Amino acid sequence: MAALERCRPDAGVLGDLPGHGAVPVAETVVFPEHLPESESAAPVGMECFRHEGIVIRNQRRRGGLDRLTAEWELTLADGRTLTAPAALPRLVPGESAAVPLPFALPRDGGEAWLTLRVRTAEDQPWAPKGTQVCVRRLRLRGPTGRAAAVGAGAATA
């Protein structure tokens, strides 16, 4: 994988110009009652990177992400919410890969949050198909951030 430029406080938030004071924020919600005993944390990790898109990480102790399904949700400052299916990459435990952001951020600015909702793809002994197992959330742009289209082939909002 090519060198990645991570979102960090001194680099601004994805879509911002450096020095605009925005700080990246990541939130995770894990539903432990829906995880098998062998899983104690979110099975999927997510980080933002400037050029490659979003980095997805397999945080499972064993096995891939093939028994999971996911959906992207982009929430914009004007109240719009866009959704799209998320194709989780084939990853071994601990491995990560950059995936393109499925949306282009509108150029009009304003805060933007990206959420990844992860669910079971099929019935499991510990949960039925469609059970939400974790939610990953990243702040892509702050309230006053300048927007830039992100992701190859992304649809405009």
Backbone as a chain_set.jsonl record, in Angstrom:
{"seq": "MAALERCRPDAGVLGDLPGHGAVPVAETVVFPEHLPESESAAPVGMECFRHEGIVIRNQRRRGGLDRLTAEWELTLADGRTLTAPAALPRLVPGESAAVPLPFALPRDGGEAWLTLRVRTAEDQPWAPKGTQVCVRRLRLRGPTGRAAAVGAGAATA", "coords": {"N": [[0.86, -1.17, 0.0], [0.563, 2.222, -0.78], [2.281, 5.06, 0.646], [0.468, 6.613, 3.194], [-1.28, 9.584, 3.946], [-2.13, 10.52, 6.944], [-5.078, 11.672, 8.645], [-4.641, 14.126, 10.95], [-4.285, 16.231, 13.876], [-2.575, 18.41, 13.133], [-2.826, 18.448, 10.407], [-5.348, 19.072, 9.659], [-8.844, 18.339, 8.922], [-10.226, 15.765, 6.878], [-10.666, 17.052, 3.719], [-10.378, 19.665, 4.577], [-8.296, 22.59, 4.54], [-4.899, 22.683, 5.619], [-4.258, 24.052, 8.868], [-6.675, 25.257, 9.512], [-7.759, 24.827, 11.934], [-9.466, 22.683, 12.49], [-10.119, 19.571, 14.058], [-9.588, 16.114, 13.727], [-12.157, 13.753, 14.417], [-13.104, 10.725, 15.823], [-15.495, 8.243, 16.341], [-16.779, 5.373, 17.973], [-19.183, 2.868, 18.241], [-19.895, 0.003, 19.917], [-21.624, -3.017, 20.04], [-21.634, -5.065, 22.409], [-23.272, -7.129, 23.342], [-24.074, -8.395, 21.1], [-21.948, -9.709, 20.056], [-19.9, -12.61, 19.482], [-18.449, -14.66, 22.1], [-15.71, -14.719, 21.616], [-15.08, -12.301, 20.466], [-14.237, -9.147, 21.513], [-14.131, -6.51, 20.886], [-14.855, -3.911, 18.468], [-15.355, -5.358, 15.289], [-14.508, -4.157, 12.974], [-12.337, -1.613, 11.975], [-11.862, 1.914, 11.348], [-10.363, 4.597, 9.648], [-9.531, 7.92, 8.562], [-8.023, 9.099, 5.571], [-6.241, 11.361, 3.525], [-5.826, 11.182, 0.583], [-6.186, 8.539, -0.368], [-8.638, 7.74, 0.523], [-10.821, 6.104, 2.684], [-9.616, 4.143, 5.333], [-10.038, 0.831, 6.035], [-10.009, -1.555, 8.58], [-9.423, -4.892, 9.608], [-10.301, -5.916, 12.622], [-10.736, -8.224, 13.911], [-9.998, -11.173, 15.829], [-9.667, -13.583, 14.618], [-10.258, -14.88, 11.359], [-11.93, -13.482, 8.434], [-13.721, -10.624, 7.128], [-15.892, -11.524, 5.837], [-18.338, -12.489, 6.754], [-19.775, -10.356, 7.397], [-21.683, -7.411, 6.658], [-22.005, -4.097, 5.352], [-22.861, -0.572, 5.552], [-22.514, 2.679, 4.207], [-22.965, 5.957, 5.491], [-23.473, 9.28, 4.964], [-23.595, 12.252, 6.603], [-24.68, 15.505, 6.334], [-24.208, 19.05, 6.964], [-26.469, 20.497, 6.242], [-28.552, 18.882, 6.851], [-29.084, 16.786, 5.14], [-28.84, 13.279, 4.458], [-26.934, 10.815, 3.067], [-26.842, 7.535, 1.737], [-25.112, 4.442, 1.081], [-24.243, 1.176, -0.088], [-21.574, -0.57, 1.509], [-18.703, -2.064, 0.467], [-16.944, -4.34, 2.079], [-13.474, -4.834, 2.33], [-11.497, -7.772, 1.47], [-9.838, -9.022, 4.074], [-7.282, -10.237, 6.215], [-7.046, -11.007, 9.741], [-6.044, -8.1, 11.486], [-5.099, -6.821, 9.218], [-5.236, -4.02, 6.905], [-6.864, -1.842, 4.504], [-7.112, 0.709, 2.013], [-10.085, 2.259, 0.964], [-12.129, 3.813, -1.525], [-13.904, 6.833, -0.796], [-17.373, 6.715, -0.902], [-18.865, 8.889, -1.68], [-18.927, 12.24, -2.963], [-17.879, 15.125, -1.333], [-20.005, 17.873, -0.873], [-19.342, 21.054, -2.326], [-20.143, 23.298, -0.978], [-19.408, 23.492, 1.663], [-19.399, 23.223, 5.286], [-20.132, 21.111, 8.107], [-19.389, 17.601, 7.999], [-20.098, 14.208, 8.409], [-19.052, 10.84, 8.385], [-20.421, 7.678, 8.545], [-20.089, 4.252, 9.271], [-21.967, 1.478, 9.237], [-22.032, -1.672, 10.556], [-23.091, -4.945, 10.043], [-24.365, -8.307, 10.652], [-23.996, -10.618, 7.99], [-25.301, -12.931, 7.526], [-27.336, -15.416, 9.2], [-26.147, -16.124, 12.444], [-24.853, -18.237, 15.071], [-24.965, -16.698, 17.351], [-26.377, -14.429, 16.684], [-29.051, -13.111, 14.645], [-29.319, -12.67, 11.024], [-28.459, -9.453, 9.809], [-28.079, -8.2, 12.236], [-26.849, -5.467, 13.977], [-23.487, -4.927, 14.628], [-21.411, -3.132, 15.07], [-20.743, 0.406, 14.95], [-18.996, 2.727, 13.159], [-17.629, 5.958, 13.145], [-16.633, 8.938, 11.559], [-15.454, 12.263, 11.561], [-15.463, 14.118, 8.787], [-15.212, 16.707, 7.933], [-14.984, 19.872, 9.421], [-17.216, 22.347, 11.003], [-16.685, 24.807, 9.705], [-15.111, 24.07, 7.66], [-13.365, 23.87, 4.502], [-14.531, 22.436, 1.539], [-13.678, 19.561, -0.464], [-13.822, 17.486, -3.276], [-13.829, 14.03, -2.716], [-12.558, 10.821, -3.295], [-12.476, 8.452, -5.854], [-14.611, 8.352, -8.614], [-16.819, 9.035, -7.13], [-20.171, 9.788, -6.232], [-21.953, 12.843, -6.598], [-23.359, 14.923, -4.06]], "CA": [[0.0, 0.0, 0.0], [1.334, 3.451, -0.867], [2.326, 5.843, 1.877], [-0.81, 7.273, 3.447], [-1.25, 10.802, 4.731], [-3.186, 10.365, 7.937], [-5.709, 12.854, 9.22], [-4.102, 14.377, 12.275], [-4.616, 17.607, 14.232], [-1.807, 19.428, 12.421], [-3.112, 18.384, 8.975], [-6.748, 19.407, 9.415], [-9.778, 17.241, 8.734], [-10.376, 15.407, 5.477], [-11.371, 18.083, 2.984], [-9.975, 20.982, 5.056], [-6.935, 23.025, 4.28], [-4.149, 22.698, 6.877], [-4.23, 25.281, 9.62], [-8.003, 25.826, 9.735], [-8.162, 24.584, 13.3], [-10.351, 21.528, 12.674], [-9.46, 18.398, 14.622], [-10.35, 14.919, 13.363], [-12.866, 13.101, 15.504], [-13.576, 9.387, 15.483], [-16.343, 7.661, 17.37], [-17.123, 3.983, 17.727], [-20.171, 2.273, 19.117], [-19.834, -1.451, 19.803], [-22.746, -3.656, 20.707], [-21.028, -6.307, 22.88], [-24.254, -8.19, 23.533], [-24.283, -9.043, 19.815], [-20.701, -10.307, 19.587], [-19.591, -13.895, 20.1], [-17.539, -14.509, 23.228], [-14.339, -14.54, 21.154], [-14.903, -10.935, 19.986], [-14.484, -8.218, 22.612], [-14.067, -5.143, 20.372], [-15.461, -3.757, 17.146], [-14.654, -6.195, 14.319], [-14.033, -3.336, 11.871], [-11.79, -0.309, 12.326], [-11.959, 2.868, 10.249], [-9.61, 5.829, 9.798], [-9.591, 8.71, 7.332], [-6.775, 9.488, 4.942], [-6.534, 12.427, 2.567], [-5.867, 10.896, -0.843], [-6.614, 7.184, -0.683], [-10.018, 7.538, 0.946], [-11.04, 5.633, 4.049], [-8.912, 2.896, 5.594], [-10.81, -0.161, 6.788], [-9.109, -2.507, 9.237], [-10.025, -6.075, 10.222], [-9.883, -5.961, 14.029], [-11.11, -9.516, 14.487], [-8.879, -12.023, 16.263], [-9.49, -14.638, 13.613], [-11.235, -14.827, 10.276], [-12.09, -12.27, 7.654], [-14.931, -9.829, 7.302], [-16.857, -12.048, 4.874], [-19.645, -12.759, 7.374], [-20.331, -9.062, 7.765], [-22.095, -6.505, 5.599], [-21.912, -2.743, 5.904], [-23.486, 0.522, 4.803], [-22.008, 4.029, 4.448], [-23.951, 7.011, 5.708], [-22.845, 10.593, 5.009], [-24.506, 13.235, 7.174], [-24.207, 16.843, 5.996], [-24.658, 20.136, 7.838], [-27.802, 20.978, 5.857], [-29.546, 17.894, 7.262], [-29.164, 15.653, 4.209], [-28.114, 12.052, 4.761], [-26.786, 9.96, 1.896], [-26.429, 6.182, 2.101], [-24.629, 3.589, -0.006], [-23.669, -0.065, 0.43], [-20.117, -0.562, 1.688], [-18.055, -3.347, 0.171], [-15.815, -4.538, 2.986], [-12.397, -5.53, 1.626], [-11.057, -9.073, 2.001], [-8.696, -8.753, 4.935], [-6.986, -11.178, 7.293], [-7.014, -10.267, 11.003], [-4.985, -7.121, 11.638], [-4.768, -6.179, 7.945], [-6.075, -2.885, 6.538], [-6.821, -1.427, 3.107], [-7.796, 1.96, 1.703], [-11.214, 2.161, 0.043], [-12.552, 5.175, -1.864], [-15.115, 7.363, -0.192], [-18.42, 6.502, -1.899], [-19.566, 10.137, -1.937], [-18.143, 13.471, -3.075], [-18.38, 16.118, -0.393], [-20.469, 19.074, -1.558], [-18.384, 22.162, -2.258], [-20.687, 24.408, -0.201], [-18.834, 23.504, 3.0], [-20.188, 22.771, 6.417], [-19.721, 19.88, 8.769], [-19.758, 16.349, 7.338], [-19.749, 13.021, 9.184], [-19.19, 9.572, 7.682], [-20.717, 6.574, 9.457], [-20.079, 2.9, 8.704], [-22.776, 0.574, 10.059], [-21.622, -3.046, 10.257], [-24.11, -5.92, 10.479], [-24.134, -9.694, 10.241], [-24.453, -10.86, 6.619], [-26.112, -14.149, 7.548], [-27.63, -15.869, 10.561], [-25.03, -16.655, 13.219], [-25.358, -18.861, 16.3], [-25.087, -15.677, 18.388], [-27.201, -13.3, 16.241], [-29.674, -13.292, 13.322], [-28.864, -11.853, 9.903], [-28.823, -8.047, 9.915], [-27.815, -7.651, 13.564], [-25.789, -4.458, 13.969], [-22.434, -5.303, 15.568], [-20.676, -1.93, 15.445], [-20.915, 1.61, 14.15], [-17.778, 3.532, 13.159], [-18.017, 7.298, 12.707], [-15.532, 9.88, 11.393], [-15.766, 13.63, 11.151], [-14.694, 14.375, 7.581], [-15.001, 18.132, 7.759], [-15.519, 20.66, 10.519], [-18.312, 23.257, 10.681], [-16.277, 25.879, 8.804], [-14.112, 23.515, 6.753], [-13.526, 24.01, 3.064], [-14.805, 21.111, 0.965], [-13.016, 19.11, -1.691], [-14.349, 16.175, -3.673], [-12.972, 12.946, -2.245], [-12.923, 9.487, -3.758], [-12.6, 8.266, -7.287], [-15.926, 7.9, -9.063], [-17.834, 9.292, -6.108], [-21.367, 10.507, -6.686], [-22.107, 14.129, -5.919], [-24.519, 14.998, -3.171]], "C": [[0.903, 1.229, 0.0], [1.308, 4.176, 0.472], [1.035, 6.63, 2.016], [-0.591, 8.524, 4.275], [-2.421, 10.752, 5.691], [-3.801, 11.698, 8.311], [-5.167, 12.988, 10.631], [-4.339, 15.843, 12.603], [-3.845, 18.654, 13.442], [-2.06, 19.415, 10.917], [-4.556, 18.756, 8.66], [-7.589, 18.156, 9.246], [-9.894, 16.972, 7.25], [-11.214, 16.456, 4.766], [-11.026, 19.493, 3.433], [-8.588, 21.323, 4.546], [-6.194, 23.044, 5.601], [-4.221, 24.07, 7.54], [-5.587, 25.918, 9.867], [-8.561, 25.48, 11.105], [-9.078, 23.401, 13.525], [-9.541, 20.35, 13.183], [-10.265, 17.16, 14.254], [-10.963, 14.266, 14.593], [-13.317, 11.738, 15.017], [-14.395, 8.875, 16.655], [-16.648, 6.231, 16.982], [-18.184, 3.57, 18.726], [-20.118, 0.778, 18.868], [-20.993, -2.017, 20.604], [-22.279, -5.017, 21.214], [-22.023, -7.439, 23.083], [-24.51, -8.944, 22.234], [-23.015, -9.692, 19.266], [-20.504, -11.675, 20.218], [-18.563, -13.686, 21.209], [-16.106, -14.245, 22.795], [-14.058, -13.127, 20.664], [-15.227, -9.964, 21.118], [-14.422, -6.768, 22.163], [-14.75, -5.096, 19.012], [-14.682, -4.577, 16.125], [-14.045, -5.398, 13.168], [-13.535, -2.003, 12.406], [-11.87, 0.602, 11.115], [-11.169, 4.119, 10.606], [-9.726, 6.614, 8.502], [-8.183, 9.061, 6.867], [-7.105, 10.42, 3.796], [-6.722, 11.961, 1.134], [-6.45, 9.526, -1.181], [-8.054, 6.912, -0.301], [-10.099, 7.148, 2.405], [-10.312, 4.304, 4.216], [-9.765, 2.036, 6.506], [-9.83, -1.184, 7.332], [-9.925, -3.668, 9.814], [-9.471, -6.178, 11.639], [-10.269, -7.273, 14.709], [-9.861, -10.295, 14.882], [-8.606, -13.141, 15.279], [-10.584, -14.484, 12.566], [-11.314, -13.469, 9.608], [-13.392, -11.556, 7.978], [-16.069, -10.335, 6.427], [-18.226, -12.36, 5.469], [-20.329, -11.487, 7.847], [-20.737, -8.302, 6.511], [-22.09, -5.103, 6.204], [-22.582, -1.736, 4.977], [-22.832, 1.838, 5.216], [-23.188, 4.97, 4.655], [-23.19, 8.328, 5.832], [-23.879, 11.596, 5.486], [-23.907, 14.619, 6.974], [-24.835, 17.888, 6.892], [-26.067, 20.613, 7.505], [-28.909, 19.969, 6.182], [-29.691, 16.712, 6.324], [-28.341, 14.489, 4.725], [-28.127, 11.19, 3.516], [-26.332, 8.588, 2.362], [-25.986, 5.427, 0.852], [-24.109, 2.298, 0.613], [-22.153, 0.071, 0.522], [-19.585, -1.961, 1.416], [-16.845, -3.468, 1.087], [-14.724, -5.306, 2.247], [-12.085, -6.883, 2.268], [-9.768, -8.85, 2.772], [-8.522, -9.879, 5.944], [-6.942, -10.365, 8.587], [-5.79, -9.351, 11.102], [-4.624, -6.368, 10.362], [-5.719, -5.019, 7.675], [-5.888, -2.561, 5.063], [-7.585, -0.132, 2.939], [-8.913, 1.684, 0.702], [-11.656, 3.578, -0.286], [-13.822, 5.565, -1.117], [-16.226, 7.272, -1.235], [-19.186, 7.765, -2.284], [-18.547, 11.249, -2.188], [-18.738, 14.447, -2.068], [-18.83, 17.349, -1.168], [-19.483, 20.221, -1.341], [-18.874, 23.32, -1.39], [-20.215, 24.45, 1.24], [-19.786, 23.006, 4.063], [-19.714, 21.426, 6.918], [-20.217, 18.652, 8.008], [-19.222, 15.181, 8.169], [-19.98, 11.781, 8.329], [-19.374, 8.471, 8.719], [-20.662, 5.273, 8.675], [-20.84, 2.008, 9.678], [-22.474, -0.849, 9.619], [-22.623, -4.012, 10.873], [-23.699, -7.33, 10.069], [-24.74, -9.905, 8.859], [-25.364, -12.072, 6.527], [-26.409, -14.512, 8.996], [-26.377, -16.468, 11.187], [-25.606, -17.344, 14.455], [-25.641, -17.837, 17.4], [-25.964, -14.496, 17.978], [-27.832, -13.595, 14.879], [-29.064, -12.356, 12.28], [-29.339, -10.407, 10.095], [-28.603, -7.43, 11.279], [-26.653, -6.672, 13.484], [-24.757, -4.808, 15.031], [-21.526, -4.135, 15.94], [-21.015, -0.796, 14.486], [-19.618, 2.399, 14.288], [-18.153, 4.89, 12.575], [-16.786, 8.19, 12.665], [-16.061, 11.252, 11.009], [-14.865, 13.929, 9.952], [-14.341, 15.843, 7.416], [-15.654, 18.852, 8.92], [-16.581, 21.638, 10.063], [-17.929, 24.36, 9.697], [-15.272, 25.396, 7.779], [-14.418, 23.774, 5.301], [-13.625, 22.628, 2.472], [-13.954, 20.853, -0.252], [-13.591, 17.751, -2.019], [-13.341, 15.112, -3.28], [-13.464, 11.641, -2.836], [-13.118, 9.417, -5.244], [-13.99, 7.756, -7.629], [-17.032, 8.144, -8.07], [-18.987, 10.087, -6.703], [-21.461, 11.828, -5.952], [-23.392, 14.138, -5.106], [-25.529, 15.966, -3.699]], "O": [[1.906, 1.26, 0.714], [0.439, 3.942, 1.312], [0.567, 7.243, 1.057], [0.206, 8.516, 5.213], [-3.572, 10.922, 5.289], [-3.13, 12.73, 8.295], [-5.236, 12.043, 11.416], [-4.574, 16.636, 11.691], [-4.408, 19.696, 13.107], [-1.558, 20.288, 10.21], [-4.945, 18.754, 7.492], [-7.095, 17.04, 9.41], [-9.677, 17.876, 6.443], [-12.348, 16.72, 5.164], [-11.354, 20.447, 2.726], [-7.813, 20.445, 4.17], [-6.788, 23.386, 6.624], [-4.242, 25.103, 6.872], [-5.645, 27.031, 10.39], [-9.71, 25.801, 11.407], [-9.441, 23.133, 14.67], [-8.395, 20.158, 12.776], [-11.482, 17.136, 14.438], [-10.362, 14.235, 15.667], [-13.854, 11.614, 13.916], [-14.026, 9.055, 17.815], [-16.763, 5.911, 15.799], [-18.093, 3.885, 19.913], [-20.28, 0.33, 17.733], [-21.298, -1.553, 21.703], [-22.493, -6.026, 20.543], [-21.643, -8.606, 23.0], [-25.101, -10.023, 22.258], [-23.006, -10.172, 18.132], [-20.896, -11.888, 21.366], [-17.887, -12.658, 21.251], [-15.354, -13.607, 23.531], [-12.894, -12.78, 20.463], [-16.347, -9.951, 21.628], [-14.638, -5.87, 22.977], [-15.169, -6.123, 18.478], [-13.454, -4.499, 16.096], [-13.169, -5.898, 12.463], [-14.217, -1.343, 13.189], [-11.939, 0.126, 9.982], [-11.281, 4.641, 11.716], [-9.992, 6.033, 7.45], [-7.28, 9.288, 7.673], [-8.151, 10.277, 3.162], [-7.72, 12.329, 0.515], [-7.142, 9.383, -2.189], [-8.635, 5.932, -0.768], [-9.504, 7.8, 3.263], [-10.381, 3.44, 3.342], [-10.16, 2.45, 7.596], [-8.926, -1.628, 6.624], [-10.974, -3.463, 10.425], [-8.296, -6.493, 11.826], [-10.144, -7.415, 15.925], [-8.787, -10.084, 14.317], [-7.471, -13.591, 15.123], [-11.686, -14.019, 12.857], [-10.842, -12.459, 10.129], [-14.062, -11.851, 8.968], [-17.092, -9.665, 6.285], [-19.194, -12.482, 4.719], [-21.313, -11.522, 8.586], [-20.192, -8.531, 5.431], [-22.161, -4.945, 7.423], [-22.832, -2.002, 3.802], [-22.618, 2.094, 6.401], [-24.259, 4.796, 4.073], [-22.348, 8.471, 6.718], [-24.919, 11.774, 4.852], [-22.778, 14.884, 7.387], [-25.873, 17.646, 7.509], [-26.784, 21.085, 8.387], [-30.068, 20.182, 5.828], [-30.35, 15.731, 6.667], [-27.293, 14.671, 5.344], [-29.185, 10.872, 2.975], [-25.523, 8.484, 3.284], [-26.412, 5.721, -0.265], [-23.585, 2.319, 1.727], [-21.532, 0.749, -0.295], [-19.983, -2.924, 2.071], [-15.842, -2.781, 0.896], [-15.007, -6.318, 1.606], [-12.368, -7.11, 3.444], [-8.731, -8.529, 2.19], [-9.502, -10.41, 6.466], [-6.812, -9.142, 8.531], [-4.661, -9.765, 10.839], [-3.909, -5.369, 10.424], [-6.857, -5.016, 8.144], [-4.894, -2.948, 4.448], [-8.578, 0.109, 3.625], [-8.717, 0.969, -0.281], [-11.574, 4.461, 0.567], [-14.689, 4.734, -0.847], [-16.028, 7.719, -2.365], [-20.071, 7.708, -3.137], [-17.428, 11.195, -1.677], [-19.958, 14.578, -1.966], [-18.101, 17.823, -2.039], [-18.868, 20.327, -0.28], [-18.103, 24.232, -1.094], [-20.587, 25.364, 1.976], [-20.839, 22.441, 3.769], [-18.99, 20.704, 6.234], [-21.313, 18.654, 7.447], [-18.061, 15.166, 8.576], [-20.988, 11.685, 7.629], [-18.582, 8.347, 9.654], [-21.136, 5.204, 7.541], [-20.407, 1.808, 10.812], [-22.64, -1.193, 8.449], [-22.959, -3.918, 12.053], [-22.802, -7.518, 9.247], [-25.845, -9.442, 8.577], [-26.112, -12.222, 5.562], [-25.795, -13.969, 9.913], [-25.643, -17.219, 10.545], [-26.738, -17.057, 14.846], [-26.465, -18.084, 18.281], [-26.274, -13.644, 18.811], [-27.215, -14.259, 14.046], [-28.387, -11.384, 12.613], [-30.479, -10.169, 10.493], [-28.906, -6.253, 11.475], [-25.586, -7.016, 12.976], [-25.101, -4.97, 16.202], [-20.929, -4.142, 17.017], [-21.5, -1.01, 13.375], [-19.188, 2.704, 15.4], [-18.914, 4.96, 11.61], [-15.99, 8.209, 13.604], [-17.002, 11.374, 10.226], [-13.643, 13.987, 10.091], [-13.31, 16.187, 6.837], [-16.747, 18.487, 9.353], [-16.833, 21.758, 8.864], [-18.778, 24.807, 8.926], [-14.643, 26.205, 7.097], [-15.579, 23.884, 4.906], [-12.877, 21.732, 2.863], [-13.558, 21.769, -0.973], [-13.822, 16.944, -1.119], [-12.138, 15.277, -3.488], [-14.668, 11.389, -2.87], [-13.84, 10.225, -5.829], [-14.487, 6.825, -6.995], [-18.088, 7.518, -8.159], [-18.795, 10.946, -7.564], [-21.078, 11.911, -4.785], [-24.366, 13.457, -5.425], [-26.576, 16.163, -3.082]]}, "num_chains": 1, "name": "protein.A"}
